[in-house]
């Protein structure tokens, strides 16, 4: 899921919002936050869609993911939330023309 927005909820933590592009995310699942620097690991402690808590989020849904142990200044718009070790970020490549 590409991060489109970041919000801080007092007493709960940081919520990353965006549209799930592929797959399913469930509450309690480990995730990685990739792009624009290093890799951060966290756990999704809540999935919500339009102020409604969900057990899981599926591809195509706009959701907010509450991330354990992540501060709002650690993540930015444009990063990606993915299952651990499913995406390897690249900073260099070769092409053929």
Order of alpha helices (4+ residues) and beta strands (2+ residues): beta-beta-beta-beta-beta-beta-beta-beta-beta
